[in-house]
């Protein structure tokens, strides 16, 4: 899996993600302190979304793309500390091997 965190995202970045998020632009994400981005196989992303939402108070959205390798991306929206905590929990579970969730 690949990980990135955007702290203090610009309005343009939020607009891009709003247009591409799975729930559609009709329920826009408002101002957030940070966005965590994770890309991987669909099985990993479903489990990662579950871990993130259970770990801390964040909102998780799938981000639409056009990757032929069945890779998808999640965006984790929230305050900086919560996004960092959610991403760290996902990394720790991945390190344990076998994606033990």
KAJO-V431979 format. One record per pair of residues at least 4 apart in sequence whose ideal C-beta (glycine too) atoms are under 8 Angstrom apart, sorted by sequence separation. I is the first residue (numbers start at 1). J is the second residue. If there is no record, write none. Layout:
[[I:J] [I:J]]
This chain:
[[9:13] [10:14] [11:15] [12:16] [13:17] [14:18] [15:19] [16:20] [17:21] [21:25] [23:27] [40:44] [41:45] [42:46] [43:47] [44:48] [45:49] [46:50] [47:51] [48:52] [49:53] [50:54] [51:55] [52:56] [67:71] [78:82] [79:83] [80:84] [81:85] [82:86] [83:87] [84:88] [85:89] [86:90] [87:91] [88:92] [89:93] [90:94] [91:95] [92:96] [96:100] [9:14] [40:45] [53:58] [67:72] [78:83] [94:99] [19:25] [39:45] [52:58] [65:71] [77:83] [93:99] [6:13] [18:25] [38:45] [53:60] [65:72] [76:83] [93:100] [21:29] [40:48] [52:60] [65:73] [78:86] [93:101] [63:72] [18:28] [38:48] [62:72] [63:73] [76:86] [18:29] [49:60] [62:73] [63:74] [76:87] [17:29] [62:74] [63:75] [49:62] [61:74] [62:75] [60:74] [61:75] [14:29] [60:75] [36:52] [60:76] [61:77] [14:31] [45:62] [59:76] [60:77] [14:32] [17:35] [58:76] [59:77] [58:77] [59:78] [58:78] [14:35] [57:78] [13:35] [36:58] [52:74] [56:78] [9:32] [52:76] [58:82] [8:33] [9:34] [49:74] [57:82] [58:83] [7:33] [8:34] [9:35] [37:63] [48:74] [56:82] [7:34] [45:72] [6:34] [42:70] [45:73] [58:86] [5:34] [6:35] [41:70] [42:71] [45:74] [56:85] [5:35] [6:36] [29:59] [41:71] [42:72] [55:85] [56:86] [5:36] [6:37] [40:71] [41:72] [55:86] [4:36] [5:37] [29:61] [39:71] [40:72] [3:36] [4:37] [39:72] [53:86] [56:89] [3:37] [39:73] [52:86] [55:89] [3:38] [38:73] [39:74] [51:86] [52:87] [2:38] [37:73] [38:74] [1:38] [2:39] [37:74] [52:89] [1:39] [2:40] [23:61] [36:74] [37:75] [38:76] [51:89] [52:90] [1:40] [22:61] [36:75] [37:76] [51:90] [21:61] [22:62] [35:75] [36:76] [21:62] [22:63] [35:76] [21:63] [22:64] [35:77] [48:90] [51:93] [1:44] [20:63] [21:64] [34:77] [17:61] [20:64] [34:78] [20:65] [32:77] [33:78] [34:79] [17:63] [32:78] [33:79] [34:80] [47:93] [1:48] [32:79] [33:80] [36:83] [29:77] [34:82] [35:83] [36:84] [34:83] [38:87] [33:83] [34:84] [36:86] [44:94] [51:101] [36:87] [50:101] [38:90] [47:99] [21:75] [47:101] [44:99] [43:99] [17:75] [7:80] [5:83] [5:84] [5:87] [3:87] [3:90] [3:91] [1:90] [1:94]]
